[in-house]
C-alpha cells in the first residue's frame, strides 16, 4: 500500500504533463489591434461567408414620424387688447371670415378714455390750424405781428403732435378712427381670413388685460407636417424626389407633401433635424395635432448596400470585417444609412470591388 501511495503523485505529474494531440495554435483566435487571426483548423472558418462589395441602382427611402401643425401665418388667436366687458359677438364656430371682419365688441373705460383723448386732441389741432391760417392772412395783409404768427405755428405743431400720439394709441386697439364715434365700444376684428375654429366669446364676460384668446381663426387649406430626420439620413434631404404622409388615424390614405424648410439646428438630444413638409388640406382631413408617418424618397442612384448581418456594432462605431491573407480579418469602420429588406446602405468606408465578411461575422464580435 505504501508503494501505491508513493507512485500516485508520479502518475498525477505525468498525467498533468501530457499535451493534447494536435497543434493548439491551429484553432486559436488571436486579436492584435483591429486585426483578428484565426487558426486554419478553427470550425468558425466554415461559418464565415465572404462576398464582393458592389453598387446597384436603388431608390433611397426612409421613414420617420411627424405631427400636423397649422401654418403660423394662417393662424390667429383673437384676444382683447385691454380689460373690458364683452357686449357683442359677431361670429360662431365654423364661420368663414375675411381679414378685418368683426369678431366681438368690448367696452372698456381705458378705451373710452383713449377715444376721448383722441377727439379732444383732434379738436385742439383743428382750432390751432384755424388760428395759424388767420395769423398768416393777417401777416400777408401787413396787419399781423410776426411774433404772433410764429407762436401760432409752434402751437399748431404741438397740437398736431398730441393728435398723432392719441391716434397712435387708438391704432394699438386697431380701431378705425374714420368710423369710430365717441363712446361706442371697440370692434375687435380678425387679422386674417379663415375659419373660426375656437369660439369662447361670452356676452357680458369681463376680460382682463392678460386674458386668454376668446377666438381662434385659421386657414387650414394648407398645413405643415413637422417631422424629425435622423442624423445619418441628413445627406439624403438635398435630393428628395417625393414625400408621402400617412395619418395614424387614416393609414390607408397617402397624402403627397413637399419639403419647404430644413432646420439649420441639430437637436442634440434626439440627434435629428426638424423638417417642415407642406401639404394641401382641401378635404380637411389633416387636423393640427394629429400624428403621422412620413416616408421620404430619393432619386434613383447607385449605392453600396450590404447585408445588415455583415455590420458589427462597437461602442460608438459600426464596422465590417475585411479579409486579409492567412485567415486574418481587419475591422473597417463604416458610416451607414437606412436599412430596408435586410440590406443597409453604406455611405463611407467601403469601395466597390472590395471583399467583406457578409455572414457569420457576429461569431467574432466578442473576439479578444
Phi, psi and omega per residue, in radians:
X1 nan -0.636 3.123
X2 -1.148 -0.648 3.118
X3 -1.077 -0.734 3.134
X4 -1.080 -0.774 -3.137
X5 -1.112 -0.608 3.136
X6 -1.252 -0.599 -3.125
X7 -1.363 -0.416 -3.065
X8 -1.026 -0.799 3.118
X9 -1.099 -0.579 -3.137
X10 -1.156 -0.723 3.119
X11 -1.090 -0.746 -3.125
X12 -1.132 -0.695 3.125
X13 -1.140 -0.671 3.115
X14 -1.156 -0.702 -3.139
X15 -1.139 -0.696 3.139
X16 -1.206 -0.504 -3.087
X17 -1.429 -0.219 3.123
X18 -1.197 2.510 3.111
X19 -1.884 2.571 3.124
X20 -1.194 2.678 3.106
X21 -1.151 2.540 3.090
X22 1.658 2.887 -3.132
X23 -1.670 2.058 -3.090
X24 -1.171 -0.393 -3.122
X25 -1.203 -0.321 -3.122
X26 -1.359 -0.231 -3.122
X27 -2.023 0.014 -3.044
X28 -1.421 2.736 3.000
X29 -2.038 2.077 -3.107
X30 -2.051 2.472 -3.128
X31 -2.104 2.170 3.067
X32 -2.222 1.846 -3.071
X33 1.103 -2.104 3.114
X34 -1.725 0.149 -3.098
X35 -1.843 2.321 3.123
X36 -1.970 2.189 3.113
X37 -1.930 2.356 -3.093
X38 -2.142 2.326 3.089
X39 -1.065 2.606 -3.004
X40 -1.186 -0.405 3.130
X41 -1.715 0.127 -3.101
X42 -1.192 2.264 -3.131
X43 -1.046 -0.425 -3.071
X44 -1.143 -0.396 -3.140
X45 -1.074 -0.602 -3.122
X46 -1.256 -0.268 -3.120
X47 -1.602 -0.170 -3.119
X48 -1.598 2.294 3.102
X49 -2.039 2.274 -3.092
X50 -1.970 2.403 3.127
X51 -2.498 2.842 -3.110
X52 -1.523 2.483 3.099
X53 -1.380 2.218 3.129
X54 -2.293 2.727 3.018
X55 -1.726 2.586 3.120
X56 -2.579 2.643 3.118
X57 -1.096 2.419 -3.081
X58 -2.746 2.399 2.998
X59 -1.561 1.917 -3.136
X60 -1.280 2.184 3.053
X61 -2.299 2.560 3.033
X62 -2.603 2.667 -3.040
X63 -2.067 2.657 3.072
X64 -2.671 -3.107 3.130
X65 -1.940 2.796 -3.136
X66 -2.688 3.047 3.115
X67 -2.372 2.442 -3.126
X68 -1.339 2.365 3.123
X69 -2.352 2.605 2.999
X70 -1.289 2.524 3.084
X71 -1.215 2.185 -3.046
X72 -0.925 -0.685 -3.124
X73 -1.220 -0.293 -3.136
X74 -1.889 0.430 -3.081
X75 -2.442 2.244 -3.098
X76 -2.437 2.292 3.021
X77 -1.714 2.129 -3.064
X78 -1.731 2.024 -3.134
X79 -2.213 2.913 3.094
X80 -1.336 2.352 3.136
X81 -1.345 -0.129 -3.129
X82 -2.771 2.979 3.112
X83 -1.261 2.439 3.127
X84 3.053 -3.084 -3.096
X85 -1.975 2.311 3.131
X86 -1.248 2.228 -3.110
X87 -2.006 -0.236 -3.123
X88 -2.830 2.560 3.057
X89 -2.119 2.457 -3.093
X90 -2.003 0.021 -3.036
X91 -2.312 2.965 3.023
X92 -2.548 2.890 -3.102
X93 -1.009 2.358 3.101
X94 1.483 -0.108 -3.098
X95 -1.267 2.433 3.060
X96 -1.472 2.317 3.132
X97 -2.274 2.693 3.080
X98 -1.802 2.865 3.068
X99 -1.060 2.228 -3.109
X100 1.605 -0.061 3.109
X101 -1.206 2.479 3.140
X102 -1.183 2.446 3.120
X103 -1.929 -0.900 3.048
X104 -2.719 2.865 3.112
X105 -2.013 2.461 -3.097
X106 -2.385 2.425 3.122
X107 -1.907 2.355 -3.088
X108 -2.643 2.438 3.050
X109 -1.024 -0.641 3.136
X110 -1.077 -0.753 -3.131
X111 -1.225 -0.658 3.116
X112 -1.098 -0.701 3.096
X113 -1.135 -0.699 3.121
X114 -1.114 -0.694 3.116
X115 -1.182 -0.706 3.104
X116 -1.066 -0.778 3.122
X117 -1.118 -0.611 -3.141
X118 -1.131 -0.877 -3.107
X119 -1.188 -0.615 3.086
X120 -1.136 -0.770 3.119
X121 -1.128 -0.617 3.141
X122 -1.164 -0.747 3.129
X123 -1.146 -0.722 -3.141
X124 -1.162 -0.604 3.101
X125 -1.194 -0.748 3.136
X126 -1.127 -0.664 3.112
X127 -1.155 -0.731 3.111
X128 -1.123 -0.597 3.122
X129 -1.194 -0.701 3.104
X130 -1.118 -0.742 3.129
X131 -1.102 -0.681 3.109
X132 -1.132 -0.749 3.124
X133 -1.102 -0.662 3.123
X134 -1.145 -0.764 3.140
X135 -1.146 -0.616 3.088
X136 -1.136 -0.703 -3.136
X137 -1.166 -0.722 3.113
X138 -1.135 -0.727 -3.111
X139 -1.175 -0.654 3.124
X140 -1.193 -0.415 3.126
X141 -1.705 0.229 3.050
X142 1.169 0.339 3.133
X143 -2.012 -0.071 -3.132
X144 -1.677 2.958 3.128
X145 -1.900 2.312 -3.088
X146 -1.049 -0.670 -3.128
X147 -1.065 -0.727 -3.129
X148 -1.193 -0.613 3.078
X149 -1.102 -0.758 3.139
X150 -1.134 -0.700 3.103
X151 -1.120 -0.657 3.124
X152 -1.144 -0.665 3.118
X153 -1.144 -0.749 3.125
X154 -1.132 -0.761 3.136
X155 -1.068 -0.729 3.136
X156 -1.108 -0.754 -3.135
X157 -1.092 -0.679 3.116
X158 -1.147 -0.789 3.137
X159 -1.145 -0.618 3.121
X160 -1.133 -0.727 3.131
X161 -1.162 -0.695 3.087
X162 -1.095 -0.665 3.110
X163 -1.147 -0.748 -3.141
X164 -1.109 -0.656 3.096
X165 -1.144 -0.754 3.118
X166 -1.129 -0.651 3.114
X167 -1.174 -0.643 3.121
X168 -1.138 -0.637 3.114
X169 -1.093 -0.766 3.123
X170 -1.161 -0.570 -3.136
X171 -1.148 -0.467 3.075
X172 -1.097 -0.602 3.117
X173 -1.441 0.007 -3.110
X174 1.018 0.639 3.131
X175 -1.520 2.439 3.076
X176 -1.506 1.806 -3.055
X177 -1.179 -0.386 3.131
X178 -1.288 -0.516 -3.098
X179 -1.823 -0.209 -3.063
X180 -1.382 2.390 3.067
X181 -2.055 2.671 -3.058
X182 -1.081 2.259 3.062
X183 1.672 -0.257 -3.101
X184 -1.461 2.698 -3.122
X185 -1.221 2.835 3.131
X186 -1.432 2.382 3.054
X187 -1.658 1.987 3.088
X188 -1.523 2.161 -3.042
X189 -1.902 2.925 3.129
X190 -1.429 2.280 -3.138
X191 -1.363 -0.225 -3.132
X192 -2.409 2.924 2.997
X193 -1.575 2.484 -3.132
X194 2.930 -2.612 -3.086
X195 -2.176 2.437 3.098
X196 -1.308 1.940 -3.113
X197 -1.839 -0.194 3.046
X198 -2.455 2.264 3.134
X199 -2.363 1.832 3.108
X200 -2.046 0.426 -3.102
X201 -1.343 2.192 3.118
X202 -2.146 2.135 3.127
X203 -1.104 2.289 -3.124
X204 1.566 -0.124 -3.140
X205 -1.200 2.394 3.101
X206 -1.708 2.182 -3.111
X207 -1.891 2.331 3.056
X208 -1.439 2.969 -3.107
X209 -1.096 -0.564 -3.110
X210 -1.839 0.465 -3.116
X211 -1.180 2.665 3.096
X212 -1.160 2.720 3.089
X213 -1.001 2.474 3.137
X214 -1.757 -0.110 3.111
X215 -2.654 2.610 3.074
X216 -2.257 2.259 3.093
X217 -2.019 2.311 -3.124
X218 -2.485 2.531 3.000
X219 -1.842 1.843 -3.033
X220 -1.831 0.403 3.066
X221 -1.102 -0.516 3.024
X222 -2.309 2.578 3.121
X223 -2.388 2.931 3.039
X224 -1.837 2.600 2.910
X225 -2.038 2.067 3.137
X226 -1.623 1.950 -3.137
X227 -2.023 2.820 3.134
X228 -2.158 2.067 -3.103
X229 -1.729 2.318 -3.106
X230 -1.153 2.688 -3.075
X231 -0.966 -0.707 -3.059
X232 -1.253 -0.260 -3.137
X233 -1.773 0.071 -3.053
X234 -1.100 -0.578 -3.104
X235 -1.139 -0.305 -3.102
X236 -1.527 -0.151 -3.047
X237 -1.307 -0.342 -3.052
X238 -1.447 -0.148 -3.106
X239 -2.333 0.678 -3.110
X240 -1.202 2.417 3.119
X241 -1.754 -0.623 -3.089
X242 -2.695 2.673 3.074
X243 -2.291 2.222 -3.135
X244 -2.095 2.283 -3.132
X245 -2.054 2.319 3.065
X246 -2.244 2.090 3.128
X247 -1.207 2.449 3.086
X248 -1.051 -0.519 3.139
X249 -1.326 -0.417 -3.135
X250 -2.428 1.190 -3.043
X251 -1.136 -0.309 -3.107
X252 -1.358 -0.255 -3.083
X253 -1.805 2.105 3.112
X254 -1.604 2.307 -3.139
X255 -2.072 2.234 -3.122
X256 -1.431 2.397 3.130
X257 -2.277 3.051 3.136
X258 -2.432 2.265 3.109
X259 -1.258 2.123 -3.122
X260 -1.965 -0.244 -3.131
X261 -2.764 2.383 3.036
X262 -2.114 2.113 -3.076
X263 -1.048 2.524 3.094
X264 -1.515 -0.006 -3.109
X265 -2.033 2.437 3.060
X266 -1.681 2.282 3.056
X267 -1.314 1.937 -3.037
X268 -1.197 -0.442 -3.129
X269 -1.323 -0.760 -3.103
X270 -1.703 -0.139 -3.086
X271 0.924 0.853 -3.125
X272 -2.485 2.890 3.139
X273 -2.141 2.396 3.125
X274 -1.312 2.341 3.105
X275 -2.166 2.232 -3.140
X276 -1.726 2.200 -3.098
X277 -2.024 2.207 3.134
X278 -1.587 2.277 -3.140
X279 -2.292 2.453 2.991
X280 -1.269 2.504 -3.064
X281 -2.408 0.745 -3.112
X282 -1.080 -0.535 -3.122
X283 -1.480 -0.060 3.124
X284 1.041 0.552 3.089
X285 -1.394 -0.509 -3.050
X286 -1.603 1.723 -3.138
X287 -1.574 2.310 3.073
X288 -0.929 2.295 -3.116
X289 1.820 -0.313 3.136
X290 -1.235 2.525 3.060
X291 -1.543 2.635 -3.095
X292 -2.560 2.702 2.979
X293 -1.676 2.413 -3.095
X294 -2.102 2.248 3.097
X295 -2.080 2.118 -3.102
X296 -1.950 2.353 -3.078
X297 -2.121 2.386 3.119
X298 -1.681 2.920 3.023
X299 -1.218 2.690 3.140
X300 -1.102 2.328 -3.139
X301 -2.635 2.806 3.102
X302 -1.465 2.126 -3.085
X303 -2.330 2.756 3.004
X304 -1.540 2.142 3.058
X305 -2.243 2.270 -3.114
X306 -2.177 2.768 3.102
X307 -0.999 2.411 -3.114
X308 -1.063 -0.521 -3.117
X309 -1.261 -0.223 3.111
X310 -1.354 -0.235 -3.050
X311 -1.669 2.209 3.074
X312 -1.847 2.571 -3.076
X313 -1.968 2.095 3.039
X314 -1.563 -2.817 -3.117
X315 -1.096 -0.758 -3.123
X316 -2.456 0.246 -3.115
X317 -2.409 2.781 2.982
X318 -1.888 2.528 -3.128
X319 -2.634 2.854 3.045
X320 -2.172 2.962 3.108
X321 -1.840 2.136 3.128
X322 -1.824 2.165 -3.094
X323 -1.261 2.421 2.982
X324 -1.951 -2.938 3.090
X325 -1.423 2.883 3.076
X326 1.018 0.750 3.069
X327 0.992 0.675 3.082
X328 -1.935 2.566 -3.121
X329 -2.369 2.398 -3.132
X330 -1.987 2.469 3.111
X331 -1.333 2.252 3.130
X332 -2.073 2.057 3.118
X333 -1.217 2.378 3.136
X334 -2.336 2.811 3.019
X335 -1.951 2.221 -3.024
X336 -1.956 2.779 3.068
X337 -1.995 -2.479 -3.073
X338 -1.386 2.802 3.131
X339 -2.035 2.336 3.104
X340 -2.606 2.396 3.133
X341 0.968 0.625 3.061
X342 1.397 0.085 3.128
X343 -2.148 2.483 -3.077
X344 -2.012 2.416 3.097
X345 -1.312 2.347 3.048
X346 -1.946 2.026 -3.092
X347 -1.640 -0.446 3.129
X348 -2.547 2.577 3.015
X349 1.930 -0.330 -3.138
X350 -2.264 2.639 3.082
X351 -2.151 2.651 3.105
X352 -1.069 2.402 3.131
X353 1.726 -0.325 3.089
X354 -1.274 2.794 3.099
X355 -1.931 2.520 3.105
X356 -2.473 2.865 3.016
X357 -1.396 2.053 -3.076
X358 -1.798 -0.206 3.109
X359 -2.580 2.481 3.112
X360 1.508 -0.003 -3.089
X361 -1.088 -0.499 -3.078
X362 -1.157 -0.300 3.080
X363 -1.148 -0.405 -3.113
X364 -1.806 0.178 -3.081
X365 -1.068 -0.686 -3.091
X366 -1.832 0.388 3.139
X367 -1.092 2.348 -3.123
X368 -2.096 nan nan
